[in-house]
Amino acid sequence: MEMVADPSDRIGASILKTGTYDTAVLECLLRLTRSGETCMDIGANYGLMTSLMAKASGPNGRIIAFEAHPEIFLALKKNASKWQDQHMIAKIQSENFGISDKQGEAELIITNQFDFNHGSASISNQTDERHIKKRITVSTTTLNDYFASSEQSIGVCKIDIEGHEKYALIGANELLKKKKVRDIIYEDHNGYPSTVSKLLEDHGYKIFLIRKGLFRPLLLSPDTTRYELPNFLATLNPERAIKKLKGFGYKTL
């Protein structure tokens, strides 16, 4: 599945050189996604993780990919269109929205890091003004509003939006109350415990730290000492998740 990516960006460079990025998360997404189900990629960037879930879900599935940055969204849409034409995969629905706690508009903050990390743009308002390069007005929606007229259940949701995860989940409170999202893989700059982990645990999720092991991804206690920016799995079905992650090997490589 060919991708358009920017070699000056560390995510794009990794994809172009190795075909992968954040291998443990990729493997978790592949293993947890069930054939034929609907999944979400919030903060989809170029669509690497979107493509993996589309392959795992198969032609009867559906992947909804949200990307707020207008230029990156165009690359995502171009990639998704090419995959759809050339491969038997799930239907990919690309949406140029930021996911938040309010529907309307917000400022997407572009920091000095953006030149070498296109995944660093964020709606988060906690950025030091000295590091802000520019601001872009983007459209926002909430997951409650997006699914307001649907009874759709979500198998796997990946969310990586640079510190705005809490607000995205607040805007999904109805979905979470109704147990509509089985597995949520998310990045949390604050580690564990945090306001994000508390929100998820209050809705009945069991949380694991995801770590790249030598032979397979590891699901560890969330308060395990971390040595890099942590990714977590929040799941309503921990027994299933543990079983899915037991097998050795990285199918994504």
Secondary structure, DSSP 8 states (H G I E B T S, - for coil): ------TTSHHHHHHHHHS-SSHHHHHHHHHH--TT-EEEEES-TTSHHHHHHHHHH-TT-EEEEE--SHHHHHHHHHHHHHHHHHS---EEEEE--EE-SSSEEEEEEEEGGGGT-TT--B--S-S-GGGEEEEEEEEEE-HHHHTTT----EEEEEE--TT-HHHHHHTTHHHHHTT-EEEEEEE-TT-SS-HHHHHHHHTT-EEEEEEE-SSSEEEE-TTS--SSS-EEEEES-HHHHHHHT-S-S-TT-
